[in-house]
Amino acid sequence: MTAVPLKEQSFAHRLPKIELHAHLTGSISRACLHSIWETVKGRDAAFDVQDPLTAIPTDKVDYDLETFFPLFSSYIYKLCSDLPSIERYSTNAVLQDFQADGVVYLELRTTPRAIPEKGITKDDYVKAVLNVLNAWNQDKANTLRAYLILSVDRRNNIAQAEEVVDLCIKYSSTGVVGIDLCGDPAKGDVRIFADSFARAKAAGLKMTLHFAEAEVSASDIELETLLSWKPDRLGHVIHVKDSDHHFGMWRHTNVPVALSTDDVGVFCSPLSNEYALAMEHFDLSRAEIRTLCTGVIDSIFTGDDEKDRLRLMYAEWDGWAI
């Protein structure tokens, strides 16, 4: 954020922020991954996974489709491979990092993951993450409230997608607030998931979809298919036909736009930085930032209690004029 005036950096950091598109595993900081690595290496000297500070250098953020997704399947998942690393280390650390950045409402998303060699089922995984989120929300000292969205991976088959829907429905009263479609945009045919997402919709689940994230996933057939599912929110919306920058175009419409981080642990751009960049490049006033923030409240996947909390928070925040 070196190009952004210090006053704007400070404002963006202090600003109460709503984060609606953050992947759990992609939000784990390199420092947290290093701590997990040290713990595992201390228990097992033969553990052959490279130190995260070497494998994912602090100054490396230039990942593309070829290098980004293998980072998870071939590296990060090997580190976060037991309940302690999922609960006490990664999930809790992610919540702390978002809160430290001024985030007051978070919808964290994750793909249910089984770890057979550790006897961990997908159900166990979801429960572990929810346990951390619910304990966090019950602590009145925390200003951040966090909820969970479960993701279907584009590489999944129909049976695996149905498992995710089952878990969403099962835990919809204990912290799961929606369902997502994510994963490598170069993989899979999204049309096979139509019935699964229709079942989720019929069960009352909110739906968000990765949409036109890359050119390879921006065909008319795919985008029309996804829109036919009647999603509640869309993520990315980058590679659409209009050549205008997506934020520059959408912010002038009545469509709510939520600035988000996606994978802050990989790209090292916290939500405060996203706001600071938007302020710098689009010359946004304090009033426009306020409209941007309050405009997404009705798009969150929880109920009126959270919406009222957020509206009151923005109404009472004393930083708008500073």
N, C-alpha and C positions, 0 to 999 in steps of 0.2 A: 504493500500500500504506500510505497515511497512517494508516488506522484500525487497522492491525496493529501490535502492540507491537514495538519495535525488536529485542528478544530473539528474537521469533518470525521476524522478517524475516531476521535473521542466520542462524538455524538453517535456514530454508528455502533460503537461498542456499548454505550450506555442505553441505547434505544431498546425497549422491550420488543423482542422479535418472536415471530411465529415461524417454525420450521416444519414444512409439510412433506419434504422429499429428502429423506436421509436414510441411507442403508446402514444397518448396524455394523456389519463387518467392514464396510468401506469407511466407517467413521472412527475406527480405532486408530489412535495416534501411533506413530512410530515408536515413541517412548513407551507406550503401554505394551506394544508388541515386543519391544526389547525386554521389558520386565517379565513378561510371560516366558520369553525365550530363556532368560537367565534362570527362572524357577525350574523350567523343564530340564535345562542343561545341568542344573545342580543336582537333580534327581537321577538323571541318566546321562552319563558322560558320552554315551554312544549316540545320543540324539543328533542326527545328521542334517538338521535344518540350519541354514545359514543365519547368522545374527541379522535381525531386521535392519539394523543401522547400516549394515553392509549391503544387504539384498535390496533395500529400498532407501537409497541415500536421501538424506534430508532435503537436498536441493533438487531432487528429481521429481518433476510433476508433469513431464511431457509424455504421458501415456496415450496410446491410441488403441483401437480395437484389437490390434494384433498382440499388444503387450498387457493391456489392462485386465481382461477377464482371466487369463492364465495366472495372474498375480494371486487371485483368490483360490482357484481350484488346485494349483500346484504349490502354494506357499502359505497364505494366511490361514486356510482351513487346517493345515497341518499343525499350526501353532495353537489355534483355538479348538482343541480336540478333546476337551473333557469339561465336566460341569464347572469346576473352579475357574477355569480360564474363560468360560462363557459368562458365568455369573459375577464372581467377585472381582475379576480383573476387567474384561473387556466391556461388558454392558454397563457396569457401574462407572467405569472411567469415561465412557462415552457420555453418560448423563452429566457427569461432573464437568466435562469439557464444554458441552452445550450451555450449561448453566453459567459457567464462567464467562462465556461469550455474550451473555445477556439474553439468551433464549428463554422464553417464559412458557412456551407451549411447543411440544414436540410430538410428531407422529413418526415413530421409528419403524422402518420396514425390514423384514428379514425373510429369507426362504427357509422353511422348516428343514432341518438337516438331521439325518440319522448318522450316528457314529458307531457302527456295529462292533468294532473291535473294543470299544469301551462299554458296550451294552446300553448305549444311549439311543432311544427311539426318537422319531420326529416329535412325538407327543412330549417326551421328556425335555427335548430342546425348547419347545414353545413354553412349557411350564417354567423352565429355568429362567428364561428371559422375562416372562410375566412376573415371576416372584420378585425379581429385582425392580422392575418398573412399579409394581404395586407397593412394595416397601418404600421406595423412593417417594411416591405420591402421598403416602401416609405421614411422611416426615414434614411437619409444618414449617421447619426451618428452610425447606427448599422452595424457591420461587418458581421453579420449572415444574410443569406437569407433563408426563410422558405416557404415550399410548402406543399400541402395536398394530401394524398392518402386516399381514402374512402374504408372501409373494409366491406366485407360480412362476417358475423359470421357463423361458421359451424352449429350453431343451427337454423339458419334462414330457412324459407321455400322458395320455388321458387319465390313466389310473393314478399317476402321481398328482395330477391337477385335482382330481377328486379328493385325494387325501388332504390337500391344502384347504379345500372348501369345507371338508368335514371338521378340520381343526379350527377354522374360522368360526364356524357355527358353534362348535363345542365351547369355545372360549370367548364368545361374543359378549358375555355378561361379566367377564373378569379382565377386560383390558384390550381384547382384540377389537379394533374398530373398523376394519376394512380389509379388502383383498386387492392385490396388485398383480400386474403382469410385468415381468422384468427379464433381465438376462441379456446375453450376447445377441444384439440385433441381427447378426448375420446367421443366426441359427434358428431352426424350427419353422413351422407353419402355424401361425396363430389361429387359423380357422378350426383346428381340431379342438380348441378349448371353448368353443361357443357354448356348448351345453353346460359345461362346468361353471362358467361365469353367469349363465342364465340362472342356474340353481342358486348361486351365491346371491344374486340380485333378488330372487324370489324369497330368500330367507331373510331379507332386510339388510344385507351387508352393503356398506358403501364400497364403491369401486374406483380405483385409480389405475391408469394404464400408462406405460412408457409408450410415447406416441411420436413417430417421426424423429427418433433419437439419432438415427444415422441415415445416410442416403439409401443404404441397403434395406432398411426397414420402412421406407417411405413410399412404397408403391401404392397406386390408387386402390388396388384390391385389398391390401393390408389395412390401410387407413379407413376405408369404408367398412371393412369388417369390424374393426375396433369400435368405430362410432356406432355401429348397429347394436352393440352391447349396451348402449346408453350409460356410459361411465359418468361418474360424478365429478371426476377431475382428470386432467391429462397432464403428463409430465414431459418436459423437454419441448415438444412442438417446434423443433428447429428446422428440419428439412422438409418444409412445406413449400408450396409452389411460389408464394410471394417471397420476393428476394429481400424484403426489409428485415432488419434485425427483429427477432421475435418480441423482445421486450419493448423496443421502440414503437412497434406497431400496436401491440395488444394493450399497452398502458393507456392508449387514447380511446379505448372502447369501454363498454360496460362490463367486460369480462374481467373478473378478479384475477390478478396476477400475483403469485407468491414467489418471491425470491427464495432460493433454497441452495443447499450445498451439495447434495447427491452423495459424494464420497470425500468428506473433508480430510479423512486420514490419509488419503492418497494424493489429493490435489492441493492440500494445505491452504485452502481458502475458506476460513470460517464465515459464518453468516454475516458477521459485522463487516467483513471485507467485501462480500457481495453487495451489501448496502452502500458501502463507501464507494465502490466502483460505479454503481448505478448513479449515485449522487454526482460523481465527478463527470462521467461521460454523457449523462443526460441532463446535467445542470438542474437537478431536482431541488425544489425548495423544501423547507420544513413542512409546509402545508401539504405538499405533494407526497412526501414520505408518510405523513400521518394518514392520508387518504389511501395510500398503498397498503399500509399496515392494517388499518381497520377494515379495508375492503375485502380481506380474505377471511375474516372471522366467520362469516356464514358458510365458508367452504370447508371448515374443519369437520372431522368425522365424528366428533363427540356431540353431546347435547347442549341444551340451553344453559346449564350451570356453568360450563366452561366458556361458552360464548359471553355470558353476562360477566364472568370474571375478567375476561380479556377486554371487553368494552369499558368496564370500570377502570381497569388498569391504564388504558390509554387516555381515558378522560381525566384521570387524576395525575398522570405523569407530569412532572414539573420541568422536563427537559426540552420541551418544544421550542422555547424562546431562547435557550442558551446557545 
